[in-house]
Amino acid sequence: MFRIEKGKHKEYVIKSIRMPVDLVMKYQSLADTNELSFNALIIQALEYAVSHMEPEEEPK
């Protein structure tokens, strides 16, 4: 289960991405509710998604 955490600090690189407005609004609301920056929440969500991905099957 995804849990929002505070206080994770790492080295960062600046990247620009395009996101659907409704998704941005949902994540911004979650960030505000949890007193986090939008960026910190997106990073946590991406880390969670990558660590819980199903491995791809090898082509036969």
Rosetta silent file (secondary structure, phi, psi, omega in degrees, C-alpha in Angstrom):
SEQUENCE: MFRIEKGKHKEYVIKSIRMPVDLVMKYQSLADTNELSFNALIIQALEYAVSHMEPEEEPK
SCORE:     score description
SCORE:     0.000 S_00000001
   1 L     0.000  140.453  179.505    0.000    0.000    0.000 S_00000001
   2 L   -77.397  125.170  176.644    1.229    3.486   -0.837 S_00000001
   3 L  -122.384  131.507  179.664    1.953    5.614    2.232 S_00000001
   4 L   -78.064  128.700 -178.984    2.886    9.281    2.007 S_00000001
   5 L  -118.427  155.691  176.842    6.112   10.056    3.893 S_00000001
   6 L  -113.032  152.482  169.868    7.794   13.300    4.908 S_00000001
   7 L    85.929   18.720  175.703   11.456   14.217    5.000 S_00000001
   8 L   -85.594  124.994  179.078   13.056   12.237    2.178 S_00000001
   9 L  -124.784  133.479 -179.969   16.008   14.154    0.738 S_00000001
  10 L  -143.030  176.177  172.399   18.056   13.115   -2.277 S_00000001
  11 L   -79.503  139.944 -173.539   20.089   14.651   -5.057 S_00000001
  12 L  -122.499  156.173  171.930   17.763   16.021   -7.752 S_00000001
  13 L  -125.576  140.376  179.775   17.685   16.760  -11.490 S_00000001
  14 L   -85.260  127.634  176.048   15.167   19.170  -12.996 S_00000001
  15 L  -134.567  146.501  175.058   12.807   17.620  -15.586 S_00000001
  16 L  -108.513  135.110  176.132    9.666   18.984  -17.183 S_00000001
  17 L  -133.529  154.138  174.363    6.676   16.725  -17.839 S_00000001
  18 L   -99.446  132.905 -179.270    3.170   17.294  -19.185 S_00000001
  19 L  -132.111  148.661  175.967    0.373   15.962  -17.017 S_00000001
  20 L   -62.537  141.351 -177.463   -3.419   15.976  -17.388 S_00000001
  21 H   -55.870  -43.804 -177.957   -5.026   18.829  -15.437 S_00000001
  22 H   -63.860  -35.122  178.014   -7.315   16.520  -13.452 S_00000001
  23 H   -68.815  -42.111  176.873   -4.353   14.416  -12.310 S_00000001
  24 H   -59.862  -43.327 -179.492   -2.425   17.522  -11.231 S_00000001
  25 H   -63.283  -41.327  178.879   -5.439   18.712   -9.250 S_00000001
  26 H   -63.641  -46.569 -179.189   -5.758   15.338   -7.462 S_00000001
  27 H   -68.844  -36.002  178.094   -2.068   15.218   -6.545 S_00000001
  28 H   -65.287  -39.484  177.213   -2.007   18.864   -5.479 S_00000001
  29 H   -62.970  -44.581  177.143   -4.957   18.242   -3.169 S_00000001
  30 H   -61.885  -42.611  179.529   -3.188   15.199   -1.665 S_00000001
  31 H   -62.513  -45.352  179.500    0.023   17.195   -1.241 S_00000001
  32 H   -61.797  -45.762 -179.043   -1.826   20.037    0.487 S_00000001
  33 H   -60.475  -35.943 -176.734   -3.702   17.657    2.795 S_00000001
  34 L   -98.946   10.605  178.780   -0.437   15.965    3.809 S_00000001
  35 L    52.188   48.071  177.000    1.574   19.202    4.061 S_00000001
  36 L  -123.077  160.590  172.000    4.004   18.127    1.332 S_00000001
  37 L   -75.451  154.873  175.785    5.187   19.781   -1.815 S_00000001
  38 H   -56.104  -45.048 -178.416    3.602   18.613   -5.051 S_00000001
  39 H   -59.775  -46.123 -179.321    7.053   17.519   -6.211 S_00000001
  40 H   -61.010  -40.222  179.541    7.724   15.401   -3.105 S_00000001
  41 H   -67.285  -42.680  179.192    4.401   13.595   -3.530 S_00000001
  42 H   -61.707  -43.239  178.925    5.000   12.900   -7.236 S_00000001
  43 H   -60.054  -46.243  179.613    8.459   11.482   -6.463 S_00000001
  44 H   -62.298  -42.003 -179.864    7.012    9.163   -3.808 S_00000001
  45 H   -64.813  -40.801  178.554    4.228    8.017   -6.144 S_00000001
  46 H   -67.115  -42.678  177.669    6.705    7.303   -8.944 S_00000001
  47 H   -60.355  -42.673  179.092    9.054    5.397   -6.613 S_00000001
  48 H   -62.800  -46.600 -178.077    6.114    3.311   -5.374 S_00000001
  49 H   -60.584  -44.764 -178.415    4.917    2.574   -8.925 S_00000001
  50 H   -66.419  -40.738 -177.635    8.362    1.473  -10.106 S_00000001
  51 H   -74.120  -14.198 -179.897    9.001   -0.735   -7.072 S_00000001
  52 L  -113.571   17.112  178.730    5.626   -2.471   -7.484 S_00000001
  53 L   -72.528  144.291  172.816    5.699   -3.070  -11.237 S_00000001
  54 L   -75.633  136.164  177.588    5.067   -6.569  -12.512 S_00000001
  55 L   -65.169  142.736  178.192    8.121   -7.899  -14.356 S_00000001
  56 L   -75.274  145.089  177.304    7.667   -8.067  -18.105 S_00000001
  57 L   -76.311  143.416  177.821    7.623  -11.502  -19.654 S_00000001
  58 L   -69.990  137.250  176.134   10.555  -12.348  -21.875 S_00000001
  59 L   -63.606  142.999 -177.935    9.661  -12.553  -25.594 S_00000001
  60 L   -95.404    0.000    0.000    9.605  -16.140  -26.839 S_00000001
